[in-house]
Structure formats: structure tokens, C-alpha cells
Amino acid sequence: MSPDIQYTRADTLRENILEHYRVSLERMVAVARSVGAHVILVTPASSQNDCTPFKSQHTPGLDLLIPKRVEQMLAQGKEAIQEENWQTALNLLKKASAKDPRHAELHYHLGRTLLELDRIDEAKTAFQFAVTRIFVLYAR
């Protein structure tokens, strides 16, 4: 990756893209149906528990010391995961996500930990947040 490429979260752009996507799908379905074609829309399967976010950003507006502390807790949580110390990992990652609720990698590792603890619904929510609710834009 080129060092001059910067990534930033772009919530407004995300919403605009999703709206454009929705309108485009509606138009494609209308055109297909207008000529008698049957339409099937499919959501491809994905394994969110094996899909580490490619980029994480800290929540905008955090106190300057919080991101460093969050990174420390994330590192400790990942170490606890490696050691299969699930409760320690859970405690660290939950504390970190409370301080920095939009950090994608945090939610991914929280999901992995919850999955190991058989807390499936909570794990699913964490994975979905990490994969689908975090949107980045790259610009030169």
C-alpha cells in the first residue's frame, strides 16, 4: 500500500453509497421485470469471524490519551486470546470498546472471544459491527 494513501471514516459518503446502491437495485429489478425476467437477489455467505477488518480508526473526538490506552488494552486482549484466557480477553476488550466504540479491530476480537465463550448472539453483533458498520474511504 502506498504511504501517501490516507484512510478516513466517511459516514455521510457511506450513507450516500448505500442509498445509491438501493436505488440502482430497484431500477435493475424494475427493468428485469418489465421484460418478464424473474429476479433473485442473493446475499453471499461470508465468514465474519475470519474476516479481520483491513483498517480501524479510533472514534473521532476522543481525549488524546484514550487511543494509546485502547491500543494497549487491545494488545493485552489479543495476548489473552492467544493464551485462550477468554474471560481476561473479554474484560479487556469490553473496557476498550467502551472507551473507543467505533474501533473495528476491537469489535472483531471481541466477537472472536464471545464466540469462544459460546455467546453466539453477542459475537454475531460484534462481528457485524466490525465488518459492516465500519466504512472507510481512501483518498490520495
C-alpha positions in Angstrom: 0.0 0.0 0.0 1.3 3.4 -0.9 2.3 5.5 2.1 0.6 8.6 0.6 -2.9 6.9 0.7 -4.8 8.0 3.8 -7.9 6.3 5.2 -10.7 8.2 7.0 -14.1 7.2 8.1 -16.8 8.9 5.9 -20.2 8.3 7.4 -22.1 10.6 5.0 -20.4 9.1 2.0 -21.3 5.6 3.3 -25.0 6.6 3.6 -24.9 8.1 0.1 -23.4 5.0 -1.4 -25.9 2.7 0.3 -28.8 4.8 -1.0 -27.3 4.8 -4.5 -26.9 1.0 -4.3 -30.6 0.6 -3.1 -31.9 2.8 -5.9 -29.7 1.0 -8.5 -31.0 -2.4 -7.4 -34.6 -1.2 -7.5 -34.0 0.1 -11.1 -32.4 -3.2 -12.2 -35.3 -5.2 -10.8 -37.8 -2.9 -12.4 -36.1 -3.3 -15.8 -35.8 -7.1 -15.5 -39.5 -7.4 -14.5 -40.6 -5.1 -17.3 -39.4 -7.7 -19.8 -40.7 -10.7 -17.9 -37.5 -11.8 -16.3 -37.5 -13.4 -12.9 -35.2 -11.8 -10.3 -33.4 -13.5 -7.5 -31.3 -11.3 -5.1 -28.7 -13.3 -3.1 -26.6 -12.3 -0.1 -23.3 -14.1 -0.5 -22.2 -16.1 2.5 -19.3 -14.7 4.5 -17.4 -15.9 7.4 -17.2 -12.8 9.6 -15.3 -14.5 12.3 -12.4 -15.0 9.9 -12.6 -11.5 8.4 -10.3 -9.2 10.2 -11.1 -5.5 9.4 -8.4 -4.2 7.0 -8.4 -0.8 8.7 -9.5 0.5 12.1 -9.9 4.1 13.2 -10.4 5.5 16.6 -13.7 7.2 17.5 -13.5 10.8 16.5 -13.2 13.3 19.3 -11.5 11.1 21.9 -9.3 12.6 24.6 -5.7 12.4 23.2 -4.7 9.7 25.8 -7.5 7.3 25.1 -6.4 5.9 21.7 -3.0 4.9 23.3 -4.7 3.2 26.2 -7.2 1.4 23.9 -4.3 0.1 21.8 -2.6 -1.2 25.0 -5.8 -3.0 26.0 -6.3 -4.4 22.5 -2.8 -5.8 22.6 -3.4 -7.3 26.0 -6.7 -8.7 24.8 -5.1 -10.3 21.8 -2.4 -11.8 24.0 -5.1 -13.2 26.3 -6.8 -14.7 23.2 -3.5 -16.4 22.2 -3.3 -17.9 25.7 -7.0 -18.9 25.5 -7.7 -16.8 28.6 -11.2 -15.9 27.3 -12.5 -14.1 30.4 -9.5 -11.8 30.6 -9.7 -11.1 26.9 -13.4 -10.3 27.3 -12.9 -7.9 30.2 -10.1 -6.1 28.4 -11.9 -5.8 25.0 -15.2 -4.7 26.6 -13.4 -2.0 28.6 -11.5 -0.9 25.5 -14.7 -0.8 23.3 -16.5 1.3 25.9 -13.7 3.8 25.6 -13.5 3.6 21.8 -16.8 2.3 20.4 -16.0 2.6 16.7 -12.7 0.8 16.6 -13.3 -2.1 14.1 -10.5 -4.4 15.2 -11.6 -4.2 18.8 -15.1 -5.4 17.8 -13.6 -8.2 15.7 -11.5 -9.6 18.6 -14.4 -9.1 21.0 -16.5 -11.2 18.6 -13.9 -14.0 18.5 -13.8 -14.0 22.3 -17.5 -14.1 22.7 -17.7 -16.9 20.1 -15.2 -19.0 22.2 -17.4 -18.3 25.2 -20.5 -19.6 23.3 -22.2 -16.2 23.5 -23.2 -16.5 19.8 -25.7 -13.7 19.5 -23.3 -11.2 21.1 -20.4 -12.5 18.9 -22.6 -12.0 15.8 -23.3 -8.4 16.8 -19.6 -7.7 17.4 -18.6 -9.3 14.1 -21.3 -7.4 12.1 -20.2 -4.1 13.7 -16.6 -4.8 12.8 -17.3 -5.8 9.2 -20.4 -3.9 8.1 -20.8 -0.7 10.2 -17.2 0.5 9.8 -16.7 2.2 6.4 -13.6 3.8 5.2 -12.7 5.9 2.2 -9.3 6.1 0.8 -8.0 9.2 -0.9 -4.7 10.5 -2.1 
